[in-house]
């Protein structure tokens, strides 16, 4: 498989996941205070929303890349 086809398939898969799930969350640990050997950390859960248009655009871009004429 050519690298361009791999990128196209990955775009289509990523766009599909973006449309199905719509967002993803991750935990970010930050150091709030440090007093000698005592350390206070806070875990913040952050959510990133993926716009519907971004998922559709990724799928369309992947499909267009698959249709690029093969040049040898």
Secondary structure, DSSP 8 states (H G I E B T S, - for coil): --HHHHHHHHHHHHHHHHHHH-EEEEEEEEEEEEETTEEEEEEEEEEEE--HHHHHHHHHHHHHHHTS----
